[in-house]
Amino acid sequence: MVSSISDSLLNSILDLNSLVTGITIAIIGFVLKYYSIDKKNEKKSEKEFLAKTKSSLINADSLVKKDMLLEALSEYKAISKKVSAEKYPKEYAHAKNGEGICSLNLSKIDNRERNVAIAIRAFEEALGVRTVDKYPVDFAESQKYLGDSYRQLARVRDKEENLNLSIQSLNESLKIRTCDKFPLDYAITMSSLGLTYRLLSDVRNKEQNLDTSIRACKETLNYLSINEKAFYYAEAQNCLGAAYRNLSDVRNKEQNLDKSIHAYTEALKVRTVEKYPIDYANTQNNLGIAYGKLADIKDKEENLVKAICAYEATLSIRTVDAYPLSYALTQSNLSIAYRKLANLRDKEKNLNKAIHAIEESLKIRTIDRYPIAYSATQSEVGIIYTKLADVQDKEKNLNKAIHAIEEGLKIRTMDKYPINYAKSKNDLGVAFIKLAEVRDKEKNLSMAIRLFEESLKIRTAEKFPIDYAETQNNLGDAYRNLAAVRDKEDNLNLAIFAFEQAQKHYGLNECSSLQNEIILKIENVKKMMDDD
């Protein structure tokens, strides 16, 4: 009986264990099945998320191509917030690189420093993922854009330092973008390097860096043609034109300006107003500068008219609302062209056109927002009013000239901008010489002499022979005119010495017309001494 109960209990326990085991197995099976389904759903969800992210990136890229920069930037930012660099490194870096491209392009329209700083941060974040070992092609792309960004920042501040950083980034890109493996990308990056070296020539080693720029542009053009990759062909030609234009300041002026104009003309075969309006405007502006420089050595009136036509074509695109900074730059260039044309014909009419253009420029170039450009523009205002004083409202216009140049000198200090400081002091001296013809002759001529002497502290014969000669010529005029008021013999001797210095250094630079003008001045002063 007891044995029977024990067997029954044992069987019950075994049945219970079997039941528990069965339930446990069932639960485990259910959990595993649920986990498996959940994992599948998670993978499916992740796959869908990745597909959606990639689709968003493609859409943002297409918006960039359409120049819908703000819309594209918004899309890239939304993506970079949703994806992490750890989980989705390629997509995150793509979005950050896109943010950089949008901000870099926006910096060319407005808020240059702010937008380019944002671009640099974005590219650096992208490069935190896009290392040369893991993603060499993407690394090269971001390094190229980073180089472009530093070059853009150099237009605002720390020019030499940022241009060196630009060159460093572009060279990093070229370690991957070789001419054998990636000929197009190699060419595009070489073109960018050429542009950077051209800007560096403004800071140091002008001739050497311009030669490097020209070599880079020519190397670019070995891989491009107007029929294939026309956009990049035009970009390289525009860069080449600028390099030749600047090289004309150093050697073979006429020859290099002709090469410059040819390069710009080639660029404009592609950069039409219909297809590439912004690039069209950029090249037209550059062409205007080249014609303006060529007017200094031949066919003066014809080339100035061509320059004015180029600037007016530029302004058909560079409106004050759409491109305020570029608008201001072109208006300033137009003003200079009209001022020079005024020396040849319709003086009063062309000077008034010059004033209108320069005042348009000053609407954008304020002392608070763009102090350096403001000072340069005020300097030009001063020159124009000084010339206008020859034909109308002499005293009034000279007072305007003096005020404008003094405004510019608030920024153009001797310690920060010595070359521009010296030029403004020279221009101010000229205005005071002319003001002396209207009132306070001795006082204003004495002021002019002090200003020229201040200018000559920077404009030395060794460093700046042409500028030195110009200021010495002006100083001679001041002493000659002062001789009519006091200390005739002493001041005439000082005038002769100044004129002889000017003649000597104009002679070194083959300025024959100016030499002849100064010879006549010396003869005139000597006659004044003999008459005494």
Secondary structure, 3 states (H helix, E strand, C coil): CHHHHHHHHHHHHHHHHHHHHHHHHHHHHHHHHHHHHHHHHHHHHHHHHHHHHHHHHHHHHHHHHCCCHHHHHHHHHHHHHHCCCCCCHHHHHHHHHHHHHHHHHHHCCCCHHHHHHHHHHHHHHHHHHCCCCCCHHHHHHHHHHHHHHHHHHHCCCCHHHHHHHHHHHHHHHHHHCCCCCCHHHHHHHHHHHHHHHHHHCCCCCHHHHHHHHHHHHHHHHCCCCCCCCHHHHHHHHHHHHHHHHHHCCCCCHHHHHHHHHHHHHHHHHHCCCCCCHHHHHHHHHHHHHHHHHHCCCCCHHHHHHHHHHHHHHHHCCCCCCCCHHHHHHHHHHHHHHHHHHCCCCCHHHHHHHHHHHHHHHHCCCCCCCCHHHHHHHHHHHHHHHHHHCCCCCHHHHHHHHHHHHHHHHCCCCCCCCHHHHHHHHHHHHHHHHHHCCCCCHHHHHHHHHHHHHHHCCCCCCCCCHHHHHHHHHHHHHHHHHHCCCCCHHHHHHHHHHHHHHHHHHHHHCCCHHHHHHHHHHHHHHHHHHHHC
